[in-house]
Amino acid sequence: MMFRRINRMFNLTGAVLLGVVMAIVTTGPALAADRFAVVPTDIIYPGEAIADNKLQLVKVTNPNLGGGYAETLSEVTGMLSTKTLLPGRTIPLTSLKRPYAVTRGSKLRLVVSIGNLTISAGGSPMDDANIGDVIRVRNLDSGQIVNGTVMADGTVQVMAK
């Protein structure tokens, strides 16, 4: 019935009408078929490290779905969740954060460098922190609290006064 109305309006032949309808039907989903999203297969709670066995890569079928979600497994694996992630739902990139390089109460090395002289001591961080963050650390030998920068190797660089 609908095709007859369109055919009368545009005076199209059946083959041309079928071609127009097929072009309209296939152009929408073809754009979304090339996109993928990462979705959890199980509930992931805030603060939980995300393992790859809890993730699944699926094709995006909703052409209206905007960006801002994880599209590859490497973007999500090993990250920490900042909110509850539900199975089958896309994972917003804003709900992910890197795991801490040092955690509160763990043991690490405090390092002070002055020219060629390097002094190190045992320490315990007072806060969780990522690489490059300035944190408070308790010197385990003296009990004194100092400030230092978290380095990539897990040590804390303390500036000499």
WOHU-V85517 format. One record per residue. N is the residue number from 1. RES is the residue in one small letter. PHI is phi in radians with two decimals (none if undefined). PSI is psi in whole degrees, -180 to 180 (NA if undefined). D_LAST is the distance of its C-alpha to the last C-alpha in Angstrom with 1 decimal. Layout:
BEGIN
n->N res->RES phi->PHI psi->PSI d_last->D_LAST
n->N res->RES phi->PHI psi->PSI d_last->D_LAST
END
This chain:
BEGIN
n->1 res->m phi->none psi->-46 d_last->86.3
n->2 res->m phi->-1.12 psi->-40 d_last->83.0
n->3 res->f phi->-1.13 psi->-35 d_last->83.7
n->4 res->r phi->-1.12 psi->-41 d_last->87.1
n->5 res->r phi->-1.13 psi->-44 d_last->85.7
n->6 res->i phi->-1.13 psi->-42 d_last->83.2
n->7 res->n phi->-1.07 psi->-43 d_last->85.9
n->8 res->r phi->-1.17 psi->-38 d_last->88.2
n->9 res->m phi->-1.16 psi->-42 d_last->85.5
n->10 res->f phi->-1.85 psi->-5 d_last->84.5
n->11 res->n phi->0.91 psi->52 d_last->87.8
n->12 res->l phi->-1.71 psi->152 d_last->85.9
n->13 res->t phi->-1.39 psi->165 d_last->87.5
n->14 res->g phi->-1.03 psi->-42 d_last->86.4
n->15 res->a phi->-1.17 psi->-42 d_last->84.5
n->16 res->v phi->-1.17 psi->-41 d_last->82.6
n->17 res->l phi->-1.08 psi->-44 d_last->81.8
n->18 res->l phi->-1.08 psi->-40 d_last->80.6
n->19 res->g phi->-1.12 psi->-42 d_last->78.3
n->20 res->v phi->-1.14 psi->-45 d_last->76.8
n->21 res->v phi->-1.11 psi->-43 d_last->76.3
n->22 res->m phi->-1.12 psi->-38 d_last->74.7
n->23 res->a phi->-1.13 psi->-41 d_last->72.3
n->24 res->i phi->-1.18 psi->-42 d_last->71.2
n->25 res->v phi->-1.22 psi->-40 d_last->70.8
n->26 res->t phi->-1.52 psi->-18 d_last->68.8
n->27 res->t phi->-1.30 psi->-33 d_last->66.4
n->28 res->g phi->-1.12 psi->-64 d_last->64.4
n->29 res->p phi->-1.16 psi->-24 d_last->63.4
n->30 res->a phi->-1.10 psi->-32 d_last->63.0
n->31 res->l phi->-1.20 psi->-40 d_last->59.8
n->32 res->a phi->-1.40 psi->-19 d_last->58.2
n->33 res->a phi->-1.17 psi->-22 d_last->59.5
n->34 res->d phi->-1.51 psi->-6 d_last->56.8
n->35 res->r phi->-1.74 psi->147 d_last->53.9
n->36 res->f phi->-2.22 psi->158 d_last->52.4
n->37 res->a phi->-2.41 psi->150 d_last->50.3
n->38 res->v phi->-1.68 psi->129 d_last->48.5
n->39 res->v phi->-2.25 psi->147 d_last->49.8
n->40 res->p phi->-1.27 psi->150 d_last->49.1
n->41 res->t phi->-1.72 psi->-8 d_last->51.9
n->42 res->d phi->-2.54 psi->163 d_last->50.7
n->43 res->i phi->-1.18 psi->133 d_last->48.7
n->44 res->i phi->-2.04 psi->124 d_last->45.0
n->45 res->y phi->-1.63 psi->158 d_last->43.0
n->46 res->p phi->-1.00 psi->137 d_last->39.6
n->47 res->g phi->1.49 psi->-8 d_last->36.7
n->48 res->e phi->-1.43 psi->136 d_last->39.0
n->49 res->a phi->-1.27 psi->136 d_last->38.2
n->50 res->i phi->-1.62 psi->116 d_last->41.0
n->51 res->a phi->-1.62 psi->151 d_last->43.0
n->52 res->d phi->-1.20 psi->-19 d_last->45.4
n->53 res->n phi->-1.33 psi->-7 d_last->48.4
n->54 res->k phi->-1.80 psi->12 d_last->48.1
n->55 res->l phi->-2.14 psi->155 d_last->48.4
n->56 res->q phi->-2.50 psi->140 d_last->51.4
n->57 res->l phi->-1.69 psi->124 d_last->51.8
n->58 res->v phi->-2.22 psi->156 d_last->54.7
n->59 res->k phi->-1.33 psi->143 d_last->56.4
n->60 res->v phi->-1.48 psi->121 d_last->55.9
n->61 res->t phi->-1.85 psi->-12 d_last->59.4
n->62 res->n phi->-1.62 psi->109 d_last->58.6
n->63 res->p phi->-1.19 psi->-16 d_last->58.5
n->64 res->n phi->-1.55 psi->-4 d_last->57.0
n->65 res->l phi->-1.25 psi->120 d_last->53.9
n->66 res->g phi->-1.32 psi->-176 d_last->50.9
n->67 res->g phi->-1.46 psi->-164 d_last->47.8
n->68 res->g phi->1.56 psi->10 d_last->44.4
n->69 res->y phi->-2.07 psi->160 d_last->45.4
n->70 res->a phi->-1.22 psi->130 d_last->44.5
n->71 res->e phi->-1.94 psi->-14 d_last->47.0
n->72 res->t phi->-2.30 psi->152 d_last->45.9
n->73 res->l phi->-1.12 psi->-33 d_last->45.1
n->74 res->s phi->-1.17 psi->-24 d_last->41.9
n->75 res->e phi->-1.22 psi->-24 d_last->40.5
n->76 res->v phi->-1.93 psi->-38 d_last->40.9
n->77 res->t phi->-1.04 psi->127 d_last->40.8
n->78 res->g phi->1.53 psi->-8 d_last->37.6
n->79 res->m phi->-1.42 psi->167 d_last->36.4
n->80 res->l phi->-1.81 psi->143 d_last->36.1
n->81 res->s phi->-1.52 psi->138 d_last->38.5
n->82 res->t phi->-1.75 psi->-7 d_last->37.4
n->83 res->k phi->-2.59 psi->170 d_last->41.0
n->84 res->t phi->-1.22 psi->128 d_last->44.3
n->85 res->l phi->-1.88 psi->127 d_last->46.0
n->86 res->l phi->-1.70 psi->149 d_last->49.7
n->87 res->p phi->-1.05 psi->139 d_last->52.0
n->88 res->g phi->1.41 psi->-3 d_last->53.7
n->89 res->r phi->-1.79 psi->147 d_last->51.4
n->90 res->t phi->-1.12 psi->156 d_last->49.1
n->91 res->i phi->-1.83 psi->109 d_last->45.4
n->92 res->p phi->-1.13 psi->138 d_last->43.5
n->93 res->l phi->-1.12 psi->-26 d_last->40.4
n->94 res->t phi->-1.26 psi->-12 d_last->38.6
n->95 res->s phi->-1.69 psi->14 d_last->39.2
n->96 res->l phi->-2.09 psi->146 d_last->37.2
n->97 res->k phi->-2.53 psi->156 d_last->33.5
n->98 res->r phi->-1.22 psi->148 d_last->31.6
n->99 res->p phi->-1.19 psi->155 d_last->30.9
n->100 res->y phi->-1.21 psi->143 d_last->27.5
n->101 res->a phi->-1.35 psi->-35 d_last->25.4
n->102 res->v phi->-2.31 psi->145 d_last->24.0
n->103 res->t phi->-2.06 psi->150 d_last->25.7
n->104 res->r phi->-0.96 psi->134 d_last->24.8
n->105 res->g phi->1.51 psi->-10 d_last->25.3
n->106 res->s phi->-1.36 psi->174 d_last->25.5
n->107 res->k phi->-1.83 psi->142 d_last->23.6
n->108 res->l phi->-2.63 psi->179 d_last->21.1
n->109 res->r phi->-1.84 psi->131 d_last->18.5
n->110 res->l phi->-1.58 psi->134 d_last->14.8
n->111 res->v phi->-2.24 psi->130 d_last->13.4
n->112 res->v phi->-2.11 psi->126 d_last->10.1
n->113 res->s phi->-2.06 psi->128 d_last->11.0
n->114 res->i phi->-2.27 psi->103 d_last->10.0
n->115 res->g phi->1.10 psi->-124 d_last->13.3
n->116 res->n phi->-1.53 psi->-7 d_last->16.1
n->117 res->l phi->-1.56 psi->129 d_last->14.4
n->118 res->t phi->-2.20 psi->127 d_last->14.3
n->119 res->i phi->-2.07 psi->136 d_last->13.7
n->120 res->s phi->-2.27 psi->155 d_last->15.4
n->121 res->a phi->-2.64 psi->162 d_last->16.6
n->122 res->g phi->-1.34 psi->145 d_last->19.0
n->123 res->g phi->-2.56 psi->166 d_last->18.3
n->124 res->s phi->-2.35 psi->120 d_last->20.5
n->125 res->p phi->-1.19 psi->143 d_last->20.0
n->126 res->m phi->-1.52 psi->-13 d_last->20.8
n->127 res->d phi->-2.48 psi->163 d_last->22.4
n->128 res->d phi->-1.36 psi->145 d_last->24.4
n->129 res->a phi->-2.72 psi->157 d_last->22.8
n->130 res->n phi->-1.77 psi->172 d_last->23.8
n->131 res->i phi->-1.05 psi->132 d_last->22.2
n->132 res->g phi->1.64 psi->-12 d_last->19.5
n->133 res->d phi->-1.35 psi->146 d_last->19.0
n->134 res->v phi->-1.62 psi->126 d_last->15.8
n->135 res->i phi->-2.31 psi->167 d_last->16.5
n->136 res->r phi->-1.61 psi->134 d_last->15.6
n->137 res->v phi->-2.33 psi->136 d_last->16.0
n->138 res->r phi->-1.58 psi->126 d_last->16.9
n->139 res->n phi->-1.26 psi->122 d_last->16.0
n->140 res->l phi->-1.24 psi->-24 d_last->19.6
n->141 res->d phi->-1.39 psi->-46 d_last->19.0
n->142 res->s phi->-1.79 psi->-18 d_last->17.1
n->143 res->g phi->1.43 psi->-3 d_last->18.1
n->144 res->q phi->-1.30 psi->144 d_last->14.6
n->145 res->i phi->-1.74 psi->127 d_last->14.1
n->146 res->v phi->-2.17 psi->162 d_last->11.1
n->147 res->n phi->-1.79 psi->143 d_last->11.3
n->148 res->g phi->-2.76 psi->169 d_last->11.9
n->149 res->t phi->-1.79 psi->132 d_last->14.5
n->150 res->v phi->-1.28 psi->127 d_last->17.9
n->151 res->m phi->-1.76 psi->165 d_last->19.1
n->152 res->a phi->-1.10 psi->-28 d_last->22.8
n->153 res->d phi->-1.48 psi->5 d_last->23.1
n->154 res->g phi->1.59 psi->0 d_last->22.1
n->155 res->t phi->-1.55 psi->169 d_last->18.7
n->156 res->v phi->-2.07 psi->121 d_last->15.5
n->157 res->q phi->-1.50 psi->117 d_last->12.7
n->158 res->v phi->-1.76 psi->134 d_last->9.3
n->159 res->m phi->-1.46 psi->136 d_last->6.4
n->160 res->a phi->-1.31 psi->142 d_last->3.8
n->161 res->k phi->-1.54 psi->NA d_last->0.0
END
